[in-house]
Amino acid sequence: MTVVTTSRKPAPEVRTLARDLAFSIGAEYLTRGKAGMGDLFSFEGPVLIVSKSGPFFLIQMYDGGEPAAEIRVRSFAVEERAGAIARGLFVSDRFVYEALKDHVDVAFAGESLTGNRIVFDGTQRRRYTLKVTP
């Protein structure tokens, strides 16, 4: 099963982003606490770590203890979702899609999204739009 967690001492916005990301892809959210990288890699399946590094948010994916992808997010916006919930990630960047497709529920949105973006629906009628740094 896929696990989503945060850095050890995350800001509240990072924690909320990670929880809603886990919800969207059908993963388990794990409160990091004092768990080290070895503890995280003991889980079966991919591990996503959401953190903030300077002006960027970072989504790091590990599979089998090895780095599989690193996505730098410049910023994100949260808006109220109208209509039915859509599960999974919708990506407009081909590189990000290729990095994630074998690990999580992701769909290539192509021209339906402008720029390098990841869109997903979280809990409580939230829709996230992440601006990815190329």
C-alpha positions as CSV (number, residue, x, y, z in Angstrom):
1,M,0.0,0.0,0.0
2,T,1.2,3.5,-0.7
3,V,2.1,5.7,2.3
4,V,2.1,9.5,2.4
5,T,3.8,11.3,5.2
6,T,5.5,14.6,5.9
7,S,8.9,15.9,7.1
8,R,9.4,15.5,10.8
9,K,8.1,18.9,11.9
10,P,5.8,20.1,9.2
11,A,4.0,23.4,8.9
12,P,0.2,23.0,9.1
13,E,-0.2,23.7,5.4
14,V,2.2,20.8,4.6
15,R,0.3,18.4,6.8
16,T,-3.0,19.3,5.3
17,L,-1.6,19.0,1.7
18,A,-0.2,15.5,2.6
19,R,-3.4,14.3,4.1
20,D,-5.5,15.4,1.2
21,L,-3.0,13.9,-1.3
22,A,-3.2,10.6,0.5
23,F,-7.0,10.8,0.4
24,S,-7.0,11.5,-3.3
25,I,-4.7,8.6,-4.3
26,G,-6.2,6.1,-1.9
27,A,-3.1,5.9,0.2
28,E,-2.5,5.7,3.9
29,Y,-1.5,8.9,5.7
30,L,1.1,8.3,8.4
31,T,2.1,10.9,11.0
32,R,5.8,11.0,10.8
33,G,6.8,11.8,14.4
34,K,10.3,10.4,15.1
35,A,10.1,7.8,12.4
36,G,13.4,7.7,10.4
37,M,13.8,6.9,6.7
38,G,14.5,3.2,7.5
39,D,11.1,3.0,9.3
40,L,9.3,4.4,6.3
41,F,11.0,2.1,3.9
42,S,9.8,-0.9,5.9
43,F,6.3,-0.4,4.4
44,E,5.3,-2.3,1.3
45,G,4.8,-0.1,-1.7
46,P,5.7,3.5,-2.6
47,V,6.3,6.1,0.1
48,L,5.6,9.8,-0.6
49,I,7.2,12.4,1.6
50,V,5.7,16.0,1.5
51,S,7.9,18.8,2.9
52,K,8.7,22.4,2.4
53,S,12.2,23.4,1.3
54,G,12.8,27.1,1.1
55,P,10.2,28.7,-1.2
56,F,9.2,25.3,-2.7
57,F,7.1,22.4,-1.5
58,L,8.7,19.0,-2.3
59,I,7.0,15.7,-3.0
60,Q,9.6,12.9,-2.9
61,M,8.7,9.4,-3.9
62,Y,10.6,6.3,-2.9
63,D,9.8,2.8,-4.1
64,G,11.6,-0.1,-2.5
65,G,13.8,2.3,-0.5
66,E,15.1,3.9,-3.7
67,P,14.3,7.4,-5.0
68,A,11.7,7.2,-7.8
69,A,10.7,10.8,-8.3
70,E,11.0,14.3,-6.9
71,I,8.5,17.0,-7.7
72,R,9.1,20.6,-6.8
73,V,6.0,22.6,-6.3
74,R,6.3,26.4,-6.5
75,S,2.9,27.1,-5.0
76,F,-0.6,25.7,-4.6
77,A,-4.1,27.0,-4.5
78,V,-7.1,25.5,-2.7
79,E,-10.6,26.2,-3.9
80,E,-14.0,24.8,-3.1
81,R,-14.9,21.8,-5.3
82,A,-18.1,22.0,-7.2
83,G,-19.7,18.7,-8.4
84,A,-18.6,15.2,-7.8
85,I,-15.2,14.1,-6.4
86,A,-12.6,12.9,-8.8
87,R,-10.1,10.3,-7.4
88,G,-6.5,10.4,-8.4
89,L,-4.1,13.0,-9.7
90,F,-4.6,14.9,-12.9
91,V,-1.2,16.1,-14.4
92,S,-0.5,18.4,-17.3
93,D,3.3,17.8,-17.3
94,R,4.5,14.8,-19.2
95,F,7.6,14.4,-17.1
96,V,5.7,14.3,-13.9
97,Y,3.2,11.9,-15.4
98,E,5.9,9.5,-16.5
99,A,7.5,9.7,-13.0
100,L,4.3,8.8,-11.2
101,K,2.4,6.5,-13.5
102,D,3.8,3.3,-12.2
103,H,3.4,4.2,-8.6
104,V,0.2,6.1,-7.9
105,D,-3.2,6.7,-9.5
106,V,-2.5,9.4,-12.0
107,A,-4.0,10.6,-15.3
108,F,-2.4,12.7,-18.0
109,A,-4.7,15.7,-18.5
110,G,-2.8,17.2,-21.5
111,E,-4.1,20.5,-22.8
112,S,-7.1,20.5,-20.4
113,L,-4.8,22.1,-17.8
114,T,-2.7,25.1,-18.6
115,G,1.0,25.2,-17.5
116,N,2.7,22.6,-15.4
117,R,0.0,21.6,-12.9
118,I,-1.2,18.8,-10.7
119,V,-4.9,18.9,-9.8
120,F,-6.6,16.6,-7.2
121,D,-9.6,16.6,-4.9
122,G,-9.2,16.4,-1.2
123,T,-11.5,16.1,1.7
124,Q,-14.1,18.6,2.7
125,R,-14.9,19.7,-0.8
126,R,-11.3,21.0,-1.4
127,R,-9.7,21.0,-4.9
128,Y,-5.9,21.6,-5.0
129,T,-4.0,23.0,-8.0
130,L,-0.3,22.6,-7.6
131,K,2.1,24.6,-9.8
132,V,5.0,22.4,-10.6
133,T,8.5,23.8,-11.3
134,P,9.8,22.4,-14.6
